């Protein structure tokens, strides 16, 4: 069976995202003022390869689901900057929750290649462990954090049914939010370098999910 890869035009469309992602992580590690504006560039740049590939992949709803996931991820990334008068954390959880729902629908209905692997039970254990460890520190956000955790674990689990790039991307996304959760609710438990680690794993996760989705959808269209 011939191995299919993304056309060069789509591969090159990922380059701006990769460059700005690396730049953002470095700026964040330096605590530079440009870290915040570069963060807002990430998801729009990741939408570029999706738009470049749009004519090559089917069904069209998959393009819409990817763009919806990236849109709500962008709103989650910029919740504080875009909505300064609103409480940042609940907004962030809400926007990213919607992004995860879009990803779960995409994975379950359009990208699944196998049944749910047995080892994804670890994601249920992850959710229980996070509730036990962080629940007492979340205050009135406990229910929201618990629901968001279920969506996050669901994204990682359903990603495990898909292309290996999507499997890895889902795991990185989970790792990113795990680090972020500890930084938010148990800030003294992690060192300062964990801040760039959040964004390193996040950008890798999002990029791998999109790349794997485009590879899979192009295979179906071929």
C-alpha positions as CSV (number, residue, x, y, z in Angstrom):
1,X,0.0,0.0,0.0
2,X,1.4,3.4,-1.0
3,X,2.1,5.7,1.9
4,X,0.4,9.1,1.4
5,X,1.8,12.2,2.9
6,X,0.7,15.8,2.9
7,X,1.5,17.8,-0.3
8,X,4.4,20.3,0.0
9,X,2.1,23.3,-0.1
10,X,0.3,22.1,3.0
11,X,3.5,21.1,4.8
12,X,4.9,24.6,4.1
13,X,1.7,26.1,5.4
14,X,2.6,24.7,8.9
15,X,6.0,26.6,8.9
16,X,4.7,30.0,10.2
17,X,2.9,28.2,13.0
18,X,6.0,26.2,14.0
19,X,8.2,29.3,13.9
20,X,5.9,31.5,16.0
21,X,5.2,28.6,18.4
22,X,8.9,28.2,19.0
23,X,9.3,32.0,19.3
24,X,6.4,32.3,21.8
25,X,7.9,29.6,24.0
26,X,11.3,31.3,24.1
27,X,9.7,34.7,24.8
28,X,7.6,33.2,27.6
29,X,10.7,31.6,29.1
30,X,12.3,35.1,29.0
31,X,9.2,36.7,30.5
32,X,9.2,39.1,27.5
33,X,6.4,41.5,26.8
34,X,5.9,40.0,23.3
35,X,4.9,36.6,24.7
36,X,1.3,37.7,25.0
37,X,0.8,39.0,21.4
38,X,2.6,36.0,19.9
39,X,0.2,33.7,21.8
40,X,-2.7,35.3,19.9
41,X,-1.1,34.5,16.6
42,X,-0.9,30.8,17.2
43,X,-4.3,29.5,16.4
44,X,-4.9,31.8,13.3
45,X,-1.6,30.5,11.9
46,X,-2.6,26.9,12.6
47,X,-5.8,27.6,10.6
48,X,-3.7,28.4,7.5
49,X,-2.8,24.7,6.6
50,X,-6.5,23.8,7.2
51,X,-7.6,26.4,4.7
52,X,-4.9,25.5,2.3
53,X,-6.0,21.8,2.4
54,X,-9.7,22.6,2.5
55,X,-10.3,21.7,-1.2
56,X,-8.5,18.4,-0.8
57,X,-10.4,16.9,2.1
58,X,-13.9,15.6,2.5
59,X,-16.5,15.9,3.9
60,X,-16.5,19.7,4.2
61,X,-17.9,19.5,7.7
62,X,-14.5,18.2,8.9
63,X,-12.9,21.5,7.8
64,X,-15.6,23.4,9.7
65,X,-15.0,21.2,12.8
66,X,-11.2,21.9,12.7
67,X,-11.8,25.6,12.3
68,X,-14.3,25.7,15.1
69,X,-11.9,23.9,17.4
70,X,-9.2,26.4,16.5
71,X,-11.5,29.4,16.9
72,X,-12.6,28.4,20.4
73,X,-9.0,27.6,21.3
74,X,-8.0,31.1,20.1
75,X,-10.7,32.6,22.3
76,X,-9.5,30.5,25.2
77,X,-5.9,31.6,24.6
78,X,-7.0,35.2,24.6
79,X,-9.8,35.2,27.1
80,X,-8.1,37.7,29.4
81,X,-7.0,40.0,26.6
82,X,-10.2,39.8,24.5
83,X,-12.6,40.0,27.4
84,X,-10.9,42.1,30.1
85,X,-14.1,42.8,32.0
86,X,-15.0,39.2,32.4
87,X,-13.6,36.5,34.8
88,X,-10.7,35.0,32.8
89,X,-10.6,31.4,34.1
90,X,-14.3,30.5,33.7
91,X,-14.2,32.0,30.2
92,X,-11.1,30.1,29.3
93,X,-12.7,26.8,30.5
94,X,-15.8,27.5,28.5
95,X,-14.1,28.3,25.3
96,X,-11.7,25.4,25.5
97,X,-14.6,23.1,26.5
98,X,-16.3,24.0,23.2
99,X,-13.0,23.4,21.3
100,X,-12.8,19.9,22.9
101,X,-16.4,19.1,21.9
102,X,-15.6,20.0,18.3
103,X,-12.5,17.8,18.4
104,X,-14.4,14.9,20.0
105,X,-17.1,15.0,17.3
106,X,-14.3,15.2,14.6
107,X,-12.4,12.2,16.1
108,X,-15.5,10.0,16.8
109,X,-17.4,10.6,13.5
110,X,-14.8,11.3,10.9
111,X,-11.2,10.2,11.9
112,X,-11.7,7.0,13.9
113,X,-9.7,4.1,12.6
114,X,-10.1,1.6,15.4
115,X,-12.0,0.8,18.5
116,X,-11.1,2.6,21.8
117,X,-7.8,1.0,23.0
118,X,-7.9,-0.6,26.4
119,X,-5.1,1.6,27.6
120,X,-7.2,4.7,27.3
121,X,-8.6,3.7,30.7
122,X,-5.6,5.7,32.0
123,X,-7.4,8.8,31.0
124,X,-10.3,8.0,33.4
125,X,-7.7,7.4,36.2
126,X,-6.1,10.7,35.3
127,X,-9.4,12.5,35.7
128,X,-10.0,10.9,39.1
129,X,-6.5,11.7,40.3
130,X,-6.9,15.4,39.2
131,X,-10.2,15.8,41.0
132,X,-8.7,14.2,44.2
133,X,-5.5,16.4,44.0
134,X,-6.9,19.7,42.8
135,X,-10.6,19.5,43.7
136,X,-10.1,20.9,47.2
137,X,-8.2,23.9,45.8
138,X,-10.7,24.9,43.0
139,X,-13.3,26.5,45.2
140,X,-16.5,27.4,43.4
141,X,-15.0,26.3,40.1
142,X,-15.0,22.6,41.1
143,X,-17.9,21.6,38.9
144,X,-16.6,23.5,35.9
145,X,-13.1,22.1,36.3
146,X,-14.5,18.6,36.7
147,X,-16.6,18.9,33.5
148,X,-13.7,20.4,31.6
149,X,-11.5,17.6,32.8
150,X,-14.0,15.1,31.4
151,X,-13.9,16.8,28.0
152,X,-10.1,16.9,28.1
153,X,-9.9,13.2,28.9
154,X,-12.5,12.5,26.3
155,X,-10.5,14.3,23.7
156,X,-7.4,12.3,24.5
157,X,-9.3,9.0,24.6
158,X,-11.1,9.6,21.2
159,X,-7.8,10.8,19.7
160,X,-6.4,7.3,20.5
161,X,-8.8,5.9,17.9
162,X,-7.2,8.0,15.1
163,X,-4.0,8.5,13.2
164,X,-0.8,8.3,15.3
165,X,-0.2,12.0,15.0
166,X,-3.6,12.7,16.4
167,X,-3.0,10.1,19.2
168,X,0.2,11.9,20.2
169,X,-1.4,15.4,19.8
170,X,-4.2,14.4,22.2
171,X,-1.7,13.2,24.8
172,X,0.3,16.5,24.5
173,X,-2.8,18.5,24.9
174,X,-3.7,16.6,28.0
175,X,-0.1,17.1,29.4
176,X,-0.4,20.8,28.7
177,X,-3.6,21.3,30.6
178,X,-2.3,19.1,33.4
179,X,0.6,21.3,34.0
180,X,-1.6,24.4,33.6
181,X,-4.0,23.1,36.2
182,X,-1.3,22.7,38.8
183,X,0.1,26.1,38.0
184,X,-3.4,27.6,38.5
185,X,-4.5,25.8,41.6
186,X,-1.2,24.6,43.2
187,X,1.2,27.2,42.0
188,X,3.9,26.3,44.6
189,X,4.0,22.7,43.4
190,X,5.8,23.5,40.1
191,X,8.9,25.4,39.2
192,X,9.0,28.6,37.1
193,X,10.0,26.8,33.9
194,X,6.7,25.0,33.9
195,X,5.1,28.1,32.3
196,X,6.8,27.6,28.9
197,X,6.3,23.9,29.3
198,X,2.5,24.5,29.2
199,X,2.8,26.3,25.9
200,X,5.4,23.9,24.4
201,X,3.1,20.9,25.0
202,X,0.1,22.9,23.9
203,X,1.5,24.0,20.6
204,X,2.8,20.5,19.9
205,X,-0.5,19.0,20.8
206,X,-2.6,21.3,18.6
207,X,-0.2,21.1,15.7
208,X,0.0,17.3,15.7
209,X,-3.8,17.0,16.0
210,X,-4.3,19.2,12.9
211,X,-1.5,17.5,10.9
212,X,-2.9,14.1,11.7
213,X,-6.4,15.1,10.8
214,X,-5.3,16.5,7.5
215,X,-3.3,13.4,6.6
216,X,-6.2,11.2,7.5
217,X,-8.8,13.2,5.6
218,X,-6.6,13.5,2.6
219,X,-6.2,9.7,2.5
220,X,-10.0,9.4,2.4
221,X,-10.3,11.9,-0.4
222,X,-7.5,10.2,-2.4
